[in-house]
Amino acid sequence: GEGLYSASLLCLVSVILVFLFFFARSFALKAQDRAIRAEENLRYFILTGHLPDSRLSIQQIIALRFASDQELKDLALRAVAENLTPKQIKQAIRHWRGDYHRV
């Protein structure tokens, strides 16, 4: 009786802690994705005078952040037209722009 209650309580606390860690990490990643989207929208607007196509997925935008300013517009248009995956976008980049400020 007494041991079963303690063991059950420990298992429940363990499961709660795992879920807590998972949710805390996923919320941080979502916030970082939103920051990347905002930065790249601003960068695209500064370079072109227009907002990027709304059909770009967050994964495509994250991949496009490595493209140089000269190839960003054409690559973004190509990503929408050909529905490129993030891997294909990264392979199409000729002049990499490092992202050294991320943690």
NORQUI-V370524 format. One record per pair of residues at least 24 apart in sequence whose C-alpha atoms are under 8 Angstrom apart, sorted by the first residue. I is the first residue (numbers start at 0). J is the second residue. D is the distance in Angstrom with one decimal. If there is no record, write none. Layout:
I/J/D + I/J/D
This chain:
32/57/7.2 + 32/61/7.6 + 35/60/7.8 + 35/61/6.7 + 35/64/7.9 + 36/60/6.6 + 36/61/7.4 + 39/64/6.5 + 43/71/7.5 + 43/72/7.2 + 47/72/7.4 + 51/75/7.6 + 52/76/7.8 + 52/79/7.5 + 54/79/6.6 + 55/79/6.1 + 58/85/6.1 + 59/83/7.7 + 59/84/6.7 + 59/85/5.2 + 59/88/7.4 + 61/85/7.8 + 62/86/7.6 + 62/88/6.3 + 62/89/6.1 + 63/88/6.8 + 63/89/7.3 + 64/96/7.5 + 64/98/7.8 + 65/89/7.5 + 65/92/7.6 + 65/95/5.5 + 65/96/4.8 + 65/97/6.1 + 65/98/7.0 + 66/92/5.7 + 66/93/7.7 + 66/94/6.5 + 66/95/5.5 + 66/96/5.6 + 67/92/7.9 + 67/94/5.7 + 67/95/5.9 + 67/96/5.3 + 70/94/8.0
